[in-house]
Amino acid sequence: MGGEEGPWRYTGHLAGFVILYDRDREGVYESVGHIWTAEAWQRRGIARRLLAEARSRFPIKEIEQPYTADGAAFVEACAQDLS
């Protein structure tokens, strides 16, 4: 909505996001804390692509629990090596 250097504004629709953590504070993101996809955009591969992009940039070692039922199904289908 705004910033230190003056007003700015963005509008749009959020389809999904991933939040990564550096839990051991070594300067490298290695843990997925959250993956979320808007309900209207689910089942289109957005979460899978977000995870793939995160893994291409960082040495992701885990997806943190607890999982929702949908999250557990996602991990089972797309990231068994991270569970």
PyMOL Python script that loads the backbone (N, CA, C, O; Angstrom):
from pymol import cmd

cmd.read_pdbstr("""\
ATOM      1  N   MET A   1       0.816  -1.200   0.000  1.00  0.00           N
ATOM      2  CA  MET A   1       0.000   0.000   0.000  1.00  0.00           C
ATOM      3  C   MET A   1       0.851   1.251   0.000  1.00  0.00           C
ATOM      4  O   MET A   1       0.500   2.216  -0.678  1.00  0.00           O
ATOM      5  N   GLY A   2       1.937   1.279   0.718  1.00  0.00           N
ATOM      6  CA  GLY A   2       2.764   2.476   0.750  1.00  0.00           C
ATOM      7  C   GLY A   2       4.142   2.142   1.253  1.00  0.00           C
ATOM      8  O   GLY A   2       4.393   1.035   1.730  1.00  0.00           O
ATOM      9  N   GLY A   3       5.042   3.108   1.145  1.00  0.00           N
ATOM     10  CA  GLY A   3       6.402   2.868   1.576  1.00  0.00           C
ATOM     11  C   GLY A   3       7.053   4.129   2.093  1.00  0.00           C
ATOM     12  O   GLY A   3       6.428   5.187   2.154  1.00  0.00           O
ATOM     13  N   GLU A   4       8.308   4.008   2.464  1.00  0.00           N
ATOM     14  CA  GLU A   4       9.041   5.130   3.037  1.00  0.00           C
ATOM     15  C   GLU A   4       9.277   6.250   2.031  1.00  0.00           C
ATOM     16  O   GLU A   4       9.353   7.417   2.414  1.00  0.00           O
ATOM     17  N   GLU A   5       9.393   5.913   0.764  1.00  0.00           N
ATOM     18  CA  GLU A   5       9.716   6.910  -0.249  1.00  0.00           C
ATOM     19  C   GLU A   5       8.483   7.479  -0.935  1.00  0.00           C
ATOM     20  O   GLU A   5       8.598   8.056  -2.016  1.00  0.00           O
ATOM     21  N   GLY A   6       7.346   7.337  -0.353  1.00  0.00           N
ATOM     22  CA  GLY A   6       6.146   7.906  -0.948  1.00  0.00           C
ATOM     23  C   GLY A   6       5.075   6.867  -1.183  1.00  0.00           C
ATOM     24  O   GLY A   6       5.292   5.673  -0.975  1.00  0.00           O
ATOM     25  N   PRO A   7       3.947   7.316  -1.606  1.00  0.00           N
ATOM     26  CA  PRO A   7       2.827   6.387  -1.806  1.00  0.00           C
ATOM     27  C   PRO A   7       3.041   5.500  -3.032  1.00  0.00           C
ATOM     28  O   PRO A   7       3.508   5.964  -4.072  1.00  0.00           O
ATOM     29  N   TRP A   8       2.703   4.254  -2.900  1.00  0.00           N
ATOM     30  CA  TRP A   8       2.652   3.324  -4.015  1.00  0.00           C
ATOM     31  C   TRP A   8       1.528   2.353  -3.758  1.00  0.00           C
ATOM     32  O   TRP A   8       1.128   2.142  -2.613  1.00  0.00           O
ATOM     33  N   ARG A   9       1.026   1.771  -4.800  1.00  0.00           N
ATOM     34  CA  ARG A   9      -0.135   0.902  -4.669  1.00  0.00           C
ATOM     35  C   ARG A   9      -0.088  -0.168  -5.758  1.00  0.00           C
ATOM     36  O   ARG A   9       0.210   0.118  -6.918  1.00  0.00           O
ATOM     37  N   TYR A  10      -0.386  -1.393  -5.366  1.00  0.00           N
ATOM     38  CA  TYR A  10      -0.496  -2.496  -6.308  1.00  0.00           C
ATOM     39  C   TYR A  10      -1.878  -3.106  -6.166  1.00  0.00           C
ATOM     40  O   TYR A  10      -2.429  -3.171  -5.067  1.00  0.00           O
ATOM     41  N   THR A  11      -2.417  -3.537  -7.250  1.00  0.00           N
ATOM     42  CA  THR A  11      -3.676  -4.276  -7.205  1.00  0.00           C
ATOM     43  C   THR A  11      -3.497  -5.547  -8.021  1.00  0.00           C
ATOM     44  O   THR A  11      -2.626  -5.627  -8.888  1.00  0.00           O
ATOM     45  N   GLY A  12      -4.311  -6.515  -7.739  1.00  0.00           N
ATOM     46  CA  GLY A  12      -4.234  -7.767  -8.469  1.00  0.00           C
ATOM     47  C   GLY A  12      -4.872  -8.878  -7.668  1.00  0.00           C
ATOM     48  O   GLY A  12      -5.627  -8.642  -6.725  1.00  0.00           O
ATOM     49  N   HIS A  13      -4.552 -10.087  -8.062  1.00  0.00           N
ATOM     50  CA  HIS A  13      -5.102 -11.265  -7.411  1.00  0.00           C
ATOM     51  C   HIS A  13      -3.956 -12.182  -7.031  1.00  0.00           C
ATOM     52  O   HIS A  13      -3.072 -12.454  -7.844  1.00  0.00           O
ATOM     53  N   LEU A  14      -3.973 -12.651  -5.809  1.00  0.00           N
ATOM     54  CA  LEU A  14      -2.961 -13.583  -5.342  1.00  0.00           C
ATOM     55  C   LEU A  14      -3.432 -14.997  -5.653  1.00  0.00           C
ATOM     56  O   LEU A  14      -4.480 -15.430  -5.175  1.00  0.00           O
ATOM     57  N   ALA A  15      -2.653 -15.715  -6.456  1.00  0.00           N
ATOM     58  CA  ALA A  15      -3.010 -17.083  -6.813  1.00  0.00           C
ATOM     59  C   ALA A  15      -2.371 -18.090  -5.862  1.00  0.00           C
ATOM     60  O   ALA A  15      -2.940 -19.151  -5.606  1.00  0.00           O
ATOM     61  N   GLY A  16      -1.187 -17.763  -5.337  1.00  0.00           N
ATOM     62  CA  GLY A  16      -0.520 -18.671  -4.423  1.00  0.00           C
ATOM     63  C   GLY A  16       0.779 -18.079  -3.928  1.00  0.00           C
ATOM     64  O   GLY A  16       1.286 -17.102  -4.477  1.00  0.00           O
ATOM     65  N   PHE A  17       1.313 -18.688  -2.873  1.00  0.00           N
ATOM     66  CA  PHE A  17       2.617 -18.263  -2.365  1.00  0.00           C
ATOM     67  C   PHE A  17       3.271 -19.404  -1.602  1.00  0.00           C
ATOM     68  O   PHE A  17       2.610 -20.350  -1.175  1.00  0.00           O
ATOM     69  N   VAL A  18       4.570 -19.294  -1.442  1.00  0.00           N
ATOM     70  CA  VAL A  18       5.350 -20.218  -0.617  1.00  0.00           C
ATOM     71  C   VAL A  18       6.206 -19.365   0.316  1.00  0.00           C
ATOM     72  O   VAL A  18       6.757 -18.344  -0.097  1.00  0.00           O
ATOM     73  N   ILE A  19       6.312 -19.789   1.576  1.00  0.00           N
ATOM     74  CA  ILE A  19       7.160 -19.107   2.554  1.00  0.00           C
ATOM     75  C   ILE A  19       8.263 -20.075   2.971  1.00  0.00           C
ATOM     76  O   ILE A  19       7.996 -21.196   3.405  1.00  0.00           O
ATOM     77  N   LEU A  20       9.505 -19.621   2.831  1.00  0.00           N
ATOM     78  CA  LEU A  20      10.667 -20.429   3.176  1.00  0.00           C
ATOM     79  C   LEU A  20      11.313 -19.882   4.437  1.00  0.00           C
ATOM     80  O   LEU A  20      11.236 -18.687   4.723  1.00  0.00           O
ATOM     81  N   TYR A  21      11.953 -20.774   5.190  1.00  0.00           N
ATOM     82  CA  TYR A  21      12.614 -20.381   6.429  1.00  0.00           C
ATOM     83  C   TYR A  21      14.053 -20.867   6.458  1.00  0.00           C
ATOM     84  O   TYR A  21      14.388 -21.911   5.897  1.00  0.00           O
ATOM     85  N   ASP A  22      14.886 -20.096   7.117  1.00  0.00           N
ATOM     86  CA  ASP A  22      16.259 -20.470   7.451  1.00  0.00           C
ATOM     87  C   ASP A  22      16.255 -20.770   8.948  1.00  0.00           C
ATOM     88  O   ASP A  22      16.682 -19.938   9.750  1.00  0.00           O
ATOM     89  N   ARG A  23      15.788 -21.922   9.315  1.00  0.00           N
ATOM     90  CA  ARG A  23      15.594 -22.268  10.726  1.00  0.00           C
ATOM     91  C   ARG A  23      16.914 -22.367  11.504  1.00  0.00           C
ATOM     92  O   ARG A  23      16.953 -22.056  12.694  1.00  0.00           O
ATOM     93  N   ASP A  24      17.985 -22.794  10.842  1.00  0.00           N
ATOM     94  CA  ASP A  24      19.260 -22.924  11.550  1.00  0.00           C
ATOM     95  C   ASP A  24      20.103 -21.650  11.471  1.00  0.00           C
ATOM     96  O   ASP A  24      21.218 -21.608  11.989  1.00  0.00           O
ATOM     97  N   ARG A  25      19.581 -20.635  10.837  1.00  0.00           N
ATOM     98  CA  ARG A  25      20.223 -19.308  10.737  1.00  0.00           C
ATOM     99  C   ARG A  25      21.637 -19.362  10.155  1.00  0.00           C
ATOM    100  O   ARG A  25      22.546 -18.669  10.613  1.00  0.00           O
ATOM    101  N   GLU A  26      21.792 -20.204   9.137  1.00  0.00           N
ATOM    102  CA  GLU A  26      23.075 -20.290   8.443  1.00  0.00           C
ATOM    103  C   GLU A  26      23.096 -19.463   7.165  1.00  0.00           C
ATOM    104  O   GLU A  26      24.084 -19.470   6.432  1.00  0.00           O
ATOM    105  N   GLY A  27      22.008 -18.752   6.899  1.00  0.00           N
ATOM    106  CA  GLY A  27      21.960 -17.899   5.713  1.00  0.00           C
ATOM    107  C   GLY A  27      21.410 -18.571   4.470  1.00  0.00           C
ATOM    108  O   GLY A  27      21.505 -18.015   3.375  1.00  0.00           O
ATOM    109  N   VAL A  28      20.834 -19.761   4.618  1.00  0.00           N
ATOM    110  CA  VAL A  28      20.293 -20.499   3.480  1.00  0.00           C
ATOM    111  C   VAL A  28      18.892 -20.984   3.844  1.00  0.00           C
ATOM    112  O   VAL A  28      18.687 -21.564   4.910  1.00  0.00           O
ATOM    113  N   TYR A  29      17.936 -20.745   2.960  1.00  0.00           N
ATOM    114  CA  TYR A  29      16.574 -21.231   3.191  1.00  0.00           C
ATOM    115  C   TYR A  29      16.523 -22.722   2.901  1.00  0.00           C
ATOM    116  O   TYR A  29      16.843 -23.154   1.793  1.00  0.00           O
ATOM    117  N   GLU A  30      16.120 -23.512   3.897  1.00  0.00           N
ATOM    118  CA  GLU A  30      16.086 -24.960   3.714  1.00  0.00           C
ATOM    119  C   GLU A  30      14.766 -25.596   4.125  1.00  0.00           C
ATOM    120  O   GLU A  30      14.616 -26.815   4.047  1.00  0.00           O
ATOM    121  N   SER A  31      13.815 -24.789   4.557  1.00  0.00           N
ATOM    122  CA  SER A  31      12.575 -25.336   5.080  1.00  0.00           C
ATOM    123  C   SER A  31      11.372 -24.584   4.492  1.00  0.00           C
ATOM    124  O   SER A  31      11.358 -23.354   4.441  1.00  0.00           O
ATOM    125  N   VAL A  32      10.372 -25.344   4.054  1.00  0.00           N
ATOM    126  CA  VAL A  32       9.123 -24.748   3.582  1.00  0.00           C
ATOM    127  C   VAL A  32       8.177 -24.671   4.780  1.00  0.00           C
ATOM    128  O   VAL A  32       7.816 -25.694   5.364  1.00  0.00           O
ATOM    129  N   GLY A  33       7.785 -23.462   5.136  1.00  0.00           N
ATOM    130  CA  GLY A  33       6.870 -23.268   6.246  1.00  0.00           C
ATOM    131  C   GLY A  33       5.419 -23.276   5.819  1.00  0.00           C
ATOM    132  O   GLY A  33       4.552 -23.756   6.549  1.00  0.00           O
ATOM    133  N   HIS A  34       5.153 -22.744   4.630  1.00  0.00           N
ATOM    134  CA  HIS A  34       3.780 -22.644   4.131  1.00  0.00           C
ATOM    135  C   HIS A  34       3.776 -22.685   2.612  1.00  0.00           C
ATOM    136  O   HIS A  34       4.632 -22.086   1.961  1.00  0.00           O
ATOM    137  N   ILE A  35       2.820 -23.387   2.063  1.00  0.00           N
ATOM    138  CA  ILE A  35       2.467 -23.280   0.642  1.00  0.00           C
ATOM    139  C   ILE A  35       0.965 -23.096   0.620  1.00  0.00           C
ATOM    140  O   ILE A  35       0.224 -23.839   1.263  1.00  0.00           O
ATOM    141  N   TRP A  36       0.529 -22.110  -0.118  1.00  0.00           N
ATOM    142  CA  TRP A  36      -0.892 -21.813  -0.169  1.00  0.00           C
ATOM    143  C   TRP A  36      -1.286 -21.494  -1.604  1.00  0.00           C
ATOM    144  O   TRP A  36      -0.542 -20.830  -2.327  1.00  0.00           O
ATOM    145  N   THR A  37      -2.452 -21.967  -2.011  1.00  0.00           N
ATOM    146  CA  THR A  37      -3.025 -21.642  -3.311  1.00  0.00           C
ATOM    147  C   THR A  37      -4.470 -21.218  -3.096  1.00  0.00           C
ATOM    148  O   THR A  37      -5.220 -21.876  -2.374  1.00  0.00           O
ATOM    149  N   ALA A  38      -4.853 -20.118  -3.726  1.00  0.00           N
ATOM    150  CA  ALA A  38      -6.232 -19.646  -3.628  1.00  0.00           C
ATOM    151  C   ALA A  38      -7.175 -20.732  -4.130  1.00  0.00           C
ATOM    152  O   ALA A  38      -6.874 -21.435  -5.094  1.00  0.00           O
ATOM    153  N   GLU A  39      -8.300 -20.857  -3.476  1.00  0.00           N
ATOM    154  CA  GLU A  39      -9.240 -21.936  -3.806  1.00  0.00           C
ATOM    155  C   GLU A  39      -9.601 -21.951  -5.291  1.00  0.00           C
ATOM    156  O   GLU A  39      -9.680 -23.019  -5.898  1.00  0.00           O
ATOM    157  N   ALA A  40      -9.816 -20.789  -5.869  1.00  0.00           N
ATOM    158  CA  ALA A  40     -10.195 -20.718  -7.290  1.00  0.00           C
ATOM    159  C   ALA A  40      -9.071 -21.164  -8.220  1.00  0.00           C
ATOM    160  O   ALA A  40      -9.317 -21.429  -9.397  1.00  0.00           O
ATOM    161  N   TRP A  41      -7.841 -21.252  -7.711  1.00  0.00           N
ATOM    162  CA  TRP A  41      -6.680 -21.603  -8.529  1.00  0.00           C
ATOM    163  C   TRP A  41      -6.108 -22.970  -8.190  1.00  0.00           C
ATOM    164  O   TRP A  41      -5.069 -23.354  -8.728  1.00  0.00           O
ATOM    165  N   GLN A  42      -6.756 -23.699  -7.321  1.00  0.00           N
ATOM    166  CA  GLN A  42      -6.246 -25.015  -6.954  1.00  0.00           C
ATOM    167  C   GLN A  42      -6.416 -26.007  -8.097  1.00  0.00           C
ATOM    168  O   GLN A  42      -7.242 -25.822  -8.990  1.00  0.00           O
ATOM    169  N   ARG A  43      -5.615 -27.059  -8.044  1.00  0.00           N
ATOM    170  CA  ARG A  43      -5.623 -28.145  -9.030  1.00  0.00           C
ATOM    171  C   ARG A  43      -5.154 -27.677 -10.405  1.00  0.00           C
ATOM    172  O   ARG A  43      -5.580 -28.211 -11.429  1.00  0.00           O
ATOM    173  N   ARG A  44      -4.267 -26.668 -10.420  1.00  0.00           N
ATOM    174  CA  ARG A  44      -3.693 -26.172 -11.676  1.00  0.00           C
ATOM    175  C   ARG A  44      -2.170 -26.256 -11.671  1.00  0.00           C
ATOM    176  O   ARG A  44      -1.518 -25.767 -12.593  1.00  0.00           O
ATOM    177  N   GLY A  45      -1.604 -26.869 -10.642  1.00  0.00           N
ATOM    178  CA  GLY A  45      -0.166 -27.048 -10.576  1.00  0.00           C
ATOM    179  C   GLY A  45       0.604 -25.870 -10.004  1.00  0.00           C
ATOM    180  O   GLY A  45       1.831 -25.835 -10.096  1.00  0.00           O
ATOM    181  N   ILE A  46      -0.090 -24.906  -9.417  1.00  0.00           N
ATOM    182  CA  ILE A  46       0.585 -23.715  -8.890  1.00  0.00           C
ATOM    183  C   ILE A  46       1.487 -24.069  -7.720  1.00  0.00           C
ATOM    184  O   ILE A  46       2.652 -23.672  -7.707  1.00  0.00           O
ATOM    185  N   ALA A  47       0.986 -24.800  -6.745  1.00  0.00           N
ATOM    186  CA  ALA A  47       1.803 -25.179  -5.591  1.00  0.00           C
ATOM    187  C   ALA A  47       2.995 -26.025  -6.027  1.00  0.00           C
ATOM    188  O   ALA A  47       4.099 -25.852  -5.510  1.00  0.00           O
ATOM    189  N   ARG A  48       2.784 -26.917  -6.951  1.00  0.00           N
ATOM    190  CA  ARG A  48       3.873 -27.766  -7.466  1.00  0.00           C
ATOM    191  C   ARG A  48       4.956 -26.902  -8.116  1.00  0.00           C
ATOM    192  O   ARG A  48       6.148 -27.134  -7.910  1.00  0.00           O
ATOM    193  N   ARG A  49       4.543 -25.917  -8.892  1.00  0.00           N
ATOM    194  CA  ARG A  49       5.525 -25.026  -9.547  1.00  0.00           C
ATOM    195  C   ARG A  49       6.230 -24.135  -8.542  1.00  0.00           C
ATOM    196  O   ARG A  49       7.426 -23.875  -8.676  1.00  0.00           O
ATOM    197  N   LEU A  50       5.492 -23.654  -7.518  1.00  0.00           N
ATOM    198  CA  LEU A  50       6.134 -22.857  -6.480  1.00  0.00           C
ATOM    199  C   LEU A  50       7.203 -23.670  -5.751  1.00  0.00           C
ATOM    200  O   LEU A  50       8.304 -23.176  -5.510  1.00  0.00           O
ATOM    201  N   LEU A  51       6.883 -24.899  -5.407  1.00  0.00           N
ATOM    202  CA  LEU A  51       7.846 -25.760  -4.734  1.00  0.00           C
ATOM    203  C   LEU A  51       9.031 -26.062  -5.651  1.00  0.00           C
ATOM    204  O   LEU A  51      10.177 -26.040  -5.202  1.00  0.00           O
ATOM    205  N   ALA A  52       8.774 -26.339  -6.910  1.00  0.00           N
ATOM    206  CA  ALA A  52       9.862 -26.613  -7.855  1.00  0.00           C
ATOM    207  C   ALA A  52      10.786 -25.404  -7.986  1.00  0.00           C
ATOM    208  O   ALA A  52      12.006 -25.564  -8.033  1.00  0.00           O
ATOM    209  N   GLU A  53      10.235 -24.225  -8.043  1.00  0.00           N
ATOM    210  CA  GLU A  53      11.053 -23.010  -8.137  1.00  0.00           C
ATOM    211  C   GLU A  53      11.870 -22.808  -6.866  1.00  0.00           C
ATOM    212  O   GLU A  53      13.052 -22.471  -6.937  1.00  0.00           O
ATOM    213  N   ALA A  54      11.254 -23.010  -5.706  1.00  0.00           N
ATOM    214  CA  ALA A  54      11.990 -22.890  -4.442  1.00  0.00           C
ATOM    215  C   ALA A  54      13.139 -23.891  -4.402  1.00  0.00           C
ATOM    216  O   ALA A  54      14.244 -23.557  -3.974  1.00  0.00           O
ATOM    217  N   ARG A  55      12.879 -25.112  -4.847  1.00  0.00           N
ATOM    218  CA  ARG A  55      13.922 -26.149  -4.822  1.00  0.00           C
ATOM    219  C   ARG A  55      15.025 -25.855  -5.832  1.00  0.00           C
ATOM    220  O   ARG A  55      16.167 -26.266  -5.629  1.00  0.00           O
ATOM    221  N   SER A  56      14.708 -25.157  -6.909  1.00  0.00           N
ATOM    222  CA  SER A  56      15.735 -24.815  -7.894  1.00  0.00           C
ATOM    223  C   SER A  56      16.669 -23.724  -7.379  1.00  0.00           C
ATOM    224  O   SER A  56      17.793 -23.588  -7.861  1.00  0.00           O
ATOM    225  N   ARG A  57      16.208 -22.954  -6.409  1.00  0.00           N
ATOM    226  CA  ARG A  57      16.992 -21.833  -5.886  1.00  0.00           C
ATOM    227  C   ARG A  57      17.645 -22.111  -4.537  1.00  0.00           C
ATOM    228  O   ARG A  57      18.666 -21.507  -4.210  1.00  0.00           O
ATOM    229  N   PHE A  58      17.069 -23.013  -3.754  1.00  0.00           N
ATOM    230  CA  PHE A  58      17.531 -23.250  -2.390  1.00  0.00           C
ATOM    231  C   PHE A  58      17.571 -24.748  -2.101  1.00  0.00           C
ATOM    232  O   PHE A  58      16.833 -25.516  -2.717  1.00  0.00           O
ATOM    233  N   PRO A  59      18.431 -25.169  -1.166  1.00  0.00           N
ATOM    234  CA  PRO A  59      18.515 -26.596  -0.818  1.00  0.00           C
ATOM    235  C   PRO A  59      17.423 -26.996   0.173  1.00  0.00           C
ATOM    236  O   PRO A  59      17.702 -27.259   1.343  1.00  0.00           O
ATOM    237  N   ILE A  60      16.197 -27.039  -0.296  1.00  0.00           N
ATOM    238  CA  ILE A  60      15.049 -27.354   0.553  1.00  0.00           C
ATOM    239  C   ILE A  60      15.174 -28.788   1.066  1.00  0.00           C
ATOM    240  O   ILE A  60      15.356 -29.724   0.288  1.00  0.00           O
ATOM    241  N   LYS A  61      15.073 -28.945   2.385  1.00  0.00           N
ATOM    242  CA  LYS A  61      15.218 -30.259   3.015  1.00  0.00           C
ATOM    243  C   LYS A  61      13.937 -30.776   3.637  1.00  0.00           C
ATOM    244  O   LYS A  61      13.811 -31.974   3.890  1.00  0.00           O
ATOM    245  N   GLU A  62      12.971 -29.880   3.890  1.00  0.00           N
ATOM    246  CA  GLU A  62      11.739 -30.347   4.541  1.00  0.00           C
ATOM    247  C   GLU A  62      10.576 -29.401   4.265  1.00  0.00           C
ATOM    248  O   GLU A  62      10.755 -28.219   3.970  1.00  0.00           O
ATOM    249  N   ILE A  63       9.390 -29.963   4.373  1.00  0.00           N
ATOM    250  CA  ILE A  63       8.154 -29.190   4.439  1.00  0.00           C
ATOM    251  C   ILE A  63       7.643 -29.384   5.855  1.00  0.00           C
ATOM    252  O   ILE A  63       7.343 -30.502   6.276  1.00  0.00           O
ATOM    253  N   GLU A  64       7.548 -28.290   6.578  1.00  0.00           N
ATOM    254  CA  GLU A  64       7.205 -28.363   7.997  1.00  0.00           C
ATOM    255  C   GLU A  64       5.762 -28.804   8.218  1.00  0.00           C
ATOM    256  O   GLU A  64       4.870 -28.457   7.443  1.00  0.00           O
ATOM    257  N   GLN A  65       5.546 -29.558   9.263  1.00  0.00           N
ATOM    258  CA  GLN A  65       4.205 -29.972   9.681  1.00  0.00           C
ATOM    259  C   GLN A  65       3.690 -28.989  10.707  1.00  0.00           C
ATOM    260  O   GLN A  65       4.488 -28.212  11.233  1.00  0.00           O
ATOM    261  N   PRO A  66       2.435 -28.972  11.020  1.00  0.00           N
ATOM    262  CA  PRO A  66       1.390 -29.920  10.626  1.00  0.00           C
ATOM    263  C   PRO A  66       0.861 -29.595   9.233  1.00  0.00           C
ATOM    264  O   PRO A  66       0.922 -28.451   8.782  1.00  0.00           O
ATOM    265  N   TYR A  67       0.344 -30.617   8.565  1.00  0.00           N
ATOM    266  CA  TYR A  67      -0.260 -30.468   7.253  1.00  0.00           C
ATOM    267  C   TYR A  67      -1.781 -30.481   7.387  1.00  0.00           C
ATOM    268  O   TYR A  67      -2.329 -31.142   8.269  1.00  0.00           O
ATOM    269  N   THR A  68      -2.450 -29.751   6.512  1.00  0.00           N
ATOM    270  CA  THR A  68      -3.888 -29.949   6.352  1.00  0.00           C
ATOM    271  C   THR A  68      -4.073 -31.258   5.586  1.00  0.00           C
ATOM    272  O   THR A  68      -3.094 -31.853   5.136  1.00  0.00           O
ATOM    273  N   ALA A  69      -5.289 -31.699   5.436  1.00  0.00           N
ATOM    274  CA  ALA A  69      -5.543 -32.916   4.644  1.00  0.00           C
ATOM    275  C   ALA A  69      -5.083 -32.709   3.205  1.00  0.00           C
ATOM    276  O   ALA A  69      -4.461 -33.592   2.615  1.00  0.00           O
ATOM    277  N   ASP A  70      -5.389 -31.547   2.644  1.00  0.00           N
ATOM    278  CA  ASP A  70      -4.935 -31.247   1.282  1.00  0.00           C
ATOM    279  C   ASP A  70      -3.417 -31.149   1.223  1.00  0.00           C
ATOM    280  O   ASP A  70      -2.798 -31.580   0.250  1.00  0.00           O
ATOM    281  N   GLY A  71      -2.814 -30.574   2.279  1.00  0.00           N
ATOM    282  CA  GLY A  71      -1.358 -30.466   2.334  1.00  0.00           C
ATOM    283  C   GLY A  71      -0.690 -31.828   2.383  1.00  0.00           C
ATOM    284  O   GLY A  71       0.325 -32.048   1.722  1.00  0.00           O
ATOM    285  N   ALA A  72      -1.243 -32.730   3.150  1.00  0.00           N
ATOM    286  CA  ALA A  72      -0.699 -34.086   3.229  1.00  0.00           C
ATOM    287  C   ALA A  72      -0.779 -34.779   1.871  1.00  0.00           C
ATOM    288  O   ALA A  72       0.153 -35.480   1.476  1.00  0.00           O
ATOM    289  N   ALA A  73      -1.888 -34.586   1.159  1.00  0.00           N
ATOM    290  CA  ALA A  73      -2.035 -35.167  -0.178  1.00  0.00           C
ATOM    291  C   ALA A  73      -1.014 -34.554  -1.139  1.00  0.00           C
ATOM    292  O   ALA A  73      -0.449 -35.254  -1.979  1.00  0.00           O
ATOM    293  N   PHE A  74      -0.781 -33.243  -1.013  1.00  0.00           N
ATOM    294  CA  PHE A  74       0.216 -32.574  -1.854  1.00  0.00           C
ATOM    295  C   PHE A  74       1.608 -33.138  -1.599  1.00  0.00           C
ATOM    296  O   PHE A  74       2.333 -33.445  -2.545  1.00  0.00           O
ATOM    297  N   VAL A  75       1.985 -33.277  -0.341  1.00  0.00           N
ATOM    298  CA  VAL A  75       3.304 -33.812   0.001  1.00  0.00           C
ATOM    299  C   VAL A  75       3.436 -35.236  -0.524  1.00  0.00           C
ATOM    300  O   VAL A  75       4.473 -35.601  -1.077  1.00  0.00           O
ATOM    301  N   GLU A  76       2.401 -36.033  -0.356  1.00  0.00           N
ATOM    302  CA  GLU A  76       2.424 -37.411  -0.853  1.00  0.00           C
ATOM    303  C   GLU A  76       2.603 -37.455  -2.365  1.00  0.00           C
ATOM    304  O   GLU A  76       3.329 -38.309  -2.874  1.00  0.00           O
ATOM    305  N   ALA A  77       1.960 -36.556  -3.085  1.00  0.00           N
ATOM    306  CA  ALA A  77       2.018 -36.561  -4.545  1.00  0.00           C
ATOM    307  C   ALA A  77       3.257 -35.872  -5.109  1.00  0.00           C
ATOM    308  O   ALA A  77       3.747 -36.265  -6.168  1.00  0.00           O
ATOM    309  N   CYS A  78       3.770 -34.859  -4.427  1.00  0.00           N
ATOM    310  CA  CYS A  78       4.788 -33.997  -5.044  1.00  0.00           C
ATOM    311  C   CYS A  78       6.109 -33.910  -4.292  1.00  0.00           C
ATOM    312  O   CYS A  78       7.096 -33.429  -4.848  1.00  0.00           O
ATOM    313  N   ALA A  79       6.150 -34.355  -3.061  1.00  0.00           N
ATOM    314  CA  ALA A  79       7.360 -34.093  -2.281  1.00  0.00           C
ATOM    315  C   ALA A  79       7.595 -35.153  -1.210  1.00  0.00           C
ATOM    316  O   ALA A  79       7.897 -34.821  -0.064  1.00  0.00           O
ATOM    317  N   GLN A  80       7.460 -36.416  -1.574  1.00  0.00           N
ATOM    318  CA  GLN A  80       7.638 -37.481  -0.587  1.00  0.00           C
ATOM    319  C   GLN A  80       9.023 -37.436   0.044  1.00  0.00           C
ATOM    320  O   GLN A  80       9.181 -37.815   1.204  1.00  0.00           O
ATOM    321  N   ASP A  81      10.020 -36.983  -0.691  1.00  0.00           N
ATOM    322  CA  ASP A  81      11.375 -36.914  -0.164  1.00  0.00           C
ATOM    323  C   ASP A  81      11.557 -35.812   0.877  1.00  0.00           C
ATOM    324  O   ASP A  81      12.591 -35.766   1.544  1.00  0.00           O
ATOM    325  N   LEU A  82      10.570 -34.922   1.031  1.00  0.00           N
ATOM    326  CA  LEU A  82      10.671 -33.820   1.968  1.00  0.00           C
ATOM    327  C   LEU A  82       9.822 -34.018   3.225  1.00  0.00           C
ATOM    328  O   LEU A  82       9.865 -33.184   4.128  1.00  0.00           O
ATOM    329  N   SER A  83       9.065 -35.087   3.298  1.00  0.00           N
ATOM    330  CA  SER A  83       8.167 -35.282   4.439  1.00  0.00           C
ATOM    331  C   SER A  83       8.891 -35.847   5.634  1.00  0.00           C
ATOM    332  O   SER A  83       8.278 -36.070   6.678  1.00  0.00           O
TER     333      SER A  83
END
""", "prot")
cmd.dss("prot")
cmd.show_as("cartoon", "prot")
cmd.util.cbc("prot")
cmd.orient("prot")
